[in-house]
Amino acid sequence: MSSNRIVLIGYRGTGKTTIGKKLADLLDLQFFDTDAEIETKTGCSIPEIFSQWGEDEFRDIERDVISSIPPSASIVSTGGGAVLNPDNRLDLRRKSTIFWLDADVDTIYQRIVTSNRPPLTTLPLSSEISDILSLRTPLYRSLADYRIDNTTMSVDSCIEEIAYLYATGGDVISIRENWIFDNPLPVSCYPDAMRNCIASIDNPRMRLFGIVGYPCGHSRSPLVWNRFFKKFGMDNALYTWFEVKTVEPLLKNAIQAGIKGLSVTIPHKESVIPLIDEVKHDARTIGAVNTILFQGGRSFGFNTDWLGIYRPLEGYPGGSACVIGAGGAASAAIYALLMRGYGVTILNRTPQKAKNLATRFGCRYGSLDQGDIGSYDLVLNATPVGMHPDTSMPVDPSFLHKGMIVFDLVYTPPKTPLIRAADKIGCITIEGTEMFIHQLTEQFSLLTGLKVSPDMVREVLA
């Protein structure tokens, strides 16, 4: 197992420098403190830099310093705002195990109230801490491998906990040996899944990511994620398949097994909600979760599906739209279309399900066999109809007409029967691959703290 660099992130006053120095002595590693490196580089103290040149100049110098620190085995203590720069996050992530040192607002206040560091806002100090933490916490949470709450922990206890997690990964091996919860590996991707299983057991420090669904062996997500992990030097990260009929055992064991994040697909997007500690606003409104982040002993649920629909529609005028289906994907589609200014009608083979969803969003609804599909400006398929090996279509293509926008959320195959028929008629078509790409870029950021572009995802898929 490789000896990774240890990076400490978190708000000032959480003990990064003190803990970092002692940890470096304990592990006999070189210690870098980015604030100290900045002072050495400029010949000025941090307060002087802020006073004379301002925060923007400080961040530029900080960027140069962080980019110059080698990714070899060492201890790196960062400034509280270092994570704000996406390039810093990439450099800090490379070949590193990242620990987020955290404490509550009152504790941080007591630790820094006598500091000569200039304020970052015009707010009273306690309010400033609270406000800045609310902005930075999502970045700390996504970027870090582990969170250490040292509100009440002694310095020595923090060092002991970090050293233990760094060496053992938190004793994850016993639960991984049976591949988390004694469920069979998906037959469709068995060789790759087996290799992933063995790799995760051999390296307890490895943080696991994966797609959970039934089925999910067709998913190309592992290909994309693992390619990015390699690109960004994330040696201790692995994305795999969790093909399970029942999701509760996985979520129950996820933290103990060292799982950092999950992509959730059919049929679990709605059933996971009561199993998650904190469901974010978009996901709660949509009523479906497709992304779960595990951090600090808690789980956080998000929905990025709606962005996978919202972003590909940029530049198209609003109008009337019909959504076919009434499940979790349909909820995300309705949410996105309403945000784009479309008037939405939900059509489903079971009208009652369409009515229930329409009541939540204030939309029209109807039975699929009664809808006048040809009257809509946009038709969106939010059902699995047309997913390989199914060759059927969710609507009769005779209802489609030239110039109509047809968006199929199914992405295996990219050219579904519906998309092929719409192309022949002269419709404007948007393939499900575009949804997959745009939701994945947001999901990757939420689960790793790193940004990837749609073009980067397209390049991997090609």
Backbone hydrogen bonds, N-H to C=O, Kabsch-Sander energy under -0.5 kcal/mol:
donor,donor_aa,acceptor,acceptor_aa,energy
4,N,2,S,-1.0
5,R,95,K,-2.2
6,I,74,S,-2.9
7,V,5,R,-0.5
7,V,97,T,-2.3
8,L,76,V,-3.3
9,I,7,V,-0.5
9,I,99,F,-2.6
14,T,11,Y,-1.2
19,I,15,G,-2.5
20,G,16,K,-2.3
21,K,17,T,-2.4
22,K,18,T,-1.8
23,L,19,I,-2.6
24,A,20,G,-2.3
25,D,21,K,-1.9
26,L,22,K,-2.4
27,L,23,L,-2.5
28,D,24,A,-0.8
29,L,24,A,-2.3
32,F,75,I,-2.9
34,T,32,F,-0.5
34,T,77,S,-2.9
37,E,33,D,-2.7
38,I,34,T,-2.1
39,E,35,D,-2.1
40,T,36,A,-2.3
41,K,37,E,-2.3
42,T,38,I,-2.2
43,G,39,E,-2.2
49,I,45,S,-2.3
50,F,46,I,-2.4
51,S,47,P,-2.5
52,Q,48,E,-3.0
53,W,49,I,-2.6
54,G,49,I,-1.2
54,G,50,F,-0.6
58,F,54,G,-1.7
59,R,55,E,-2.8
60,D,56,D,-1.8
61,I,57,E,-2.2
62,E,58,F,-2.8
63,R,59,R,-2.2
64,D,60,D,-1.8
65,V,61,I,-2.3
66,I,62,E,-2.6
67,S,63,R,-2.1
68,S,64,D,-0.9
68,S,65,V,-0.8
69,I,65,V,-0.7
69,I,66,I,-0.9
75,I,30,Q,-2.8
76,V,6,I,-2.7
77,S,32,F,-3.1
78,T,8,L,-2.0
78,T,76,V,-0.5
82,A,79,G,-1.5
84,L,81,G,-1.8
85,N,82,A,-1.1
89,R,85,N,-1.9
90,L,86,P,-1.8
91,D,87,D,-2.2
92,L,88,N,-3.0
93,R,89,R,-1.8
94,R,90,L,-1.3
95,K,233,G,-3.0
96,S,93,R,-1.6
97,T,5,R,-3.2
98,I,96,S,-0.5
99,F,7,V,-3.1
100,W,146,Y,-3.1
101,L,9,I,-2.9
101,L,99,F,-0.7
102,D,100,W,-0.5
102,D,148,I,-2.8
108,I,104,D,-2.4
109,Y,105,V,-2.7
110,Q,106,D,-2.2
111,R,107,T,-1.7
112,I,108,I,-1.7
113,V,109,Y,-1.7
115,S,112,I,-2.0
128,E,124,P,-2.7
129,I,125,L,-2.7
130,S,126,S,-2.0
131,D,127,S,-2.7
132,I,128,E,-2.8
133,L,129,I,-2.5
134,S,130,S,-1.8
135,L,131,D,-1.1
136,R,132,I,-2.5
137,T,133,L,-3.0
139,L,136,R,-0.8
140,Y,136,R,-2.5
141,R,137,T,-3.1
142,S,138,P,-1.9
143,L,139,L,-2.5
144,A,140,Y,-2.2
145,D,98,I,-2.4
146,Y,98,I,-1.8
148,I,100,W,-3.2
149,D,147,R,-0.5
150,N,102,D,-2.7
150,N,148,I,-0.9
158,C,154,S,-2.2
159,I,155,V,-2.4
160,E,156,D,-2.3
161,E,157,S,-2.2
162,I,158,C,-2.6
163,A,159,I,-2.5
164,Y,160,E,-2.0
165,L,161,E,-2.5
166,Y,162,I,-2.6
167,A,163,A,-1.8
168,T,164,Y,-2.5
169,G,165,L,-2.1
170,G,164,Y,-0.5
172,V,168,T,-0.7
175,I,172,V,-0.6
176,R,172,V,-1.6
177,E,173,I,-2.0
178,N,175,I,-0.5
179,W,176,R,-3.0
180,I,175,I,-1.2
181,F,179,W,-1.9
182,D,178,N,-1.7
183,N,179,W,-0.6
189,C,186,P,-1.4
190,Y,187,V,-1.5
193,A,189,C,-2.7
194,M,190,Y,-2.9
195,R,191,P,-2.2
196,N,192,D,-2.4
197,C,193,A,-2.3
198,I,194,M,-2.4
199,A,195,R,-2.6
200,S,196,N,-2.2
201,I,197,C,-1.4
202,D,198,I,-2.3
203,N,199,A,-1.4
206,M,203,N,-1.8
207,R,236,N,-3.4
208,L,206,M,-0.5
208,L,258,G,-2.4
209,F,238,L,-2.9
210,G,261,G,-1.2
211,I,240,T,-2.2
212,V,263,S,-3.0
213,G,242,F,-1.6
214,Y,215,P,-0.6
214,Y,266,I,-2.2
219,S,216,C,-1.9
224,V,220,R,-1.7
225,W,221,S,-2.9
226,N,222,P,-2.3
227,R,223,L,-1.4
228,F,224,V,-2.0
229,F,225,W,-2.6
230,K,226,N,-1.9
231,K,227,R,-2.1
232,F,228,F,-2.5
233,G,230,K,-1.2
234,M,229,F,-3.0
235,D,233,G,-1.7
237,A,234,M,-1.3
238,L,207,R,-1.9
240,T,209,F,-2.1
242,F,211,I,-3.0
244,V,213,G,-1.3
244,V,242,F,-1.0
251,L,247,V,-1.9
252,K,248,E,-2.4
253,N,249,P,-1.6
254,A,250,L,-1.1
257,A,253,N,-2.0
258,G,255,I,-1.4
259,I,254,A,-2.6
260,K,208,L,-3.2
261,G,208,L,-1.2
262,L,292,I,-2.5
263,S,210,G,-2.9
264,V,290,N,-2.4
265,T,212,V,-2.5
268,H,265,T,-2.3
272,V,268,H,-1.7
273,I,270,E,-1.0
275,L,272,V,-1.7
276,I,273,I,-1.7
278,E,299,S,-1.7
280,K,278,E,-0.5
280,K,301,G,-2.9
284,R,280,K,-2.5
285,T,281,H,-2.8
286,I,282,D,-2.6
287,G,283,A,-2.4
288,A,283,A,-1.3
289,V,269,K,-2.7
290,N,302,F,-1.9
291,T,302,F,-1.6
292,I,262,L,-2.5
293,L,300,F,-2.6
294,F,260,K,-2.9
295,Q,293,L,-0.5
295,Q,298,R,-2.4
298,R,295,Q,-1.5
300,F,293,L,-2.5
301,G,278,E,-2.8
302,F,291,T,-2.7
308,G,304,T,-1.4
309,I,305,D,-0.8
309,I,306,W,-0.7
310,Y,306,W,-2.9
311,R,307,L,-2.3
313,L,309,I,-0.7
313,L,310,Y,-0.6
314,E,311,R,-1.7
316,Y,313,L,-2.0
321,A,343,G,-3.0
322,C,378,L,-2.5
323,V,345,T,-2.7
324,I,322,C,-0.5
324,I,380,L,-3.0
325,G,323,V,-0.7
325,G,347,L,-2.5
331,S,327,G,-1.9
332,A,328,G,-1.9
333,A,329,A,-2.2
334,I,330,A,-2.8
335,Y,331,S,-2.3
336,A,332,A,-2.3
337,L,333,A,-2.8
338,L,334,I,-2.7
339,M,335,Y,-1.8
340,R,336,A,-1.3
341,G,338,L,-1.2
342,Y,337,L,-2.6
343,G,319,G,-3.0
344,V,342,Y,-0.6
345,T,321,A,-2.2
346,I,364,R,-2.2
347,L,323,V,-2.8
347,L,345,T,-0.5
348,N,366,G,-1.7
353,K,350,T,-1.0
354,A,350,T,-1.4
355,K,351,P,-2.8
356,N,352,Q,-2.5
357,L,353,K,-2.0
358,A,354,A,-2.6
359,T,355,K,-2.4
360,R,356,N,-1.3
361,F,357,L,-1.6
362,G,358,A,-1.7
363,C,358,A,-1.8
364,R,344,V,-1.9
366,G,346,I,-2.0
368,L,348,N,-1.4
370,Q,367,S,-1.6
371,G,367,S,-1.1
373,I,371,G,-1.6
375,S,372,D,-2.0
376,Y,373,I,-1.6
377,D,320,S,-1.3
378,L,320,S,-1.6
379,V,405,I,-2.9
380,L,322,C,-2.6
381,N,407,F,-2.5
382,A,324,I,-2.5
382,A,380,L,-0.7
387,M,384,P,-2.2
388,H,412,T,-3.0
390,D,387,M,-2.8
399,F,396,D,-2.3
400,L,397,P,-1.4
403,G,426,G,-1.7
404,M,401,H,-1.9
405,I,377,D,-2.7
406,V,404,M,-0.5
406,V,428,I,-3.1
407,F,379,V,-2.7
407,F,405,I,-0.5
408,D,406,V,-0.5
408,D,430,I,-1.9
409,L,381,N,-2.2
409,L,407,F,-0.6
416,T,414,P,-1.2
420,R,416,T,-2.8
421,A,417,P,-2.2
422,A,418,L,-2.4
423,D,419,I,-2.5
424,K,420,R,-1.7
425,I,421,A,-1.4
426,G,422,A,-1.2
427,C,422,A,-2.6
428,I,404,M,-2.6
429,T,427,C,-0.7
430,I,406,V,-2.6
432,G,410,V,-1.0
434,E,431,E,-1.5
435,M,431,E,-0.7
436,F,432,G,-2.5
437,I,433,T,-2.7
438,H,434,E,-2.4
439,Q,435,M,-2.7
440,L,436,F,-1.8
441,T,437,I,-1.9
442,E,438,H,-1.3
443,Q,439,Q,-2.3
444,F,440,L,-3.1
445,S,441,T,-1.4
446,L,442,E,-2.2
447,L,443,Q,-2.1
448,T,444,F,-1.7
449,G,445,S,-2.1
450,L,444,F,-0.6
457,V,453,S,-1.6
458,R,454,P,-2.6
459,E,455,D,-2.1
460,V,456,M,-1.5
461,L,457,V,-2.5
462,A,458,R,-1.9
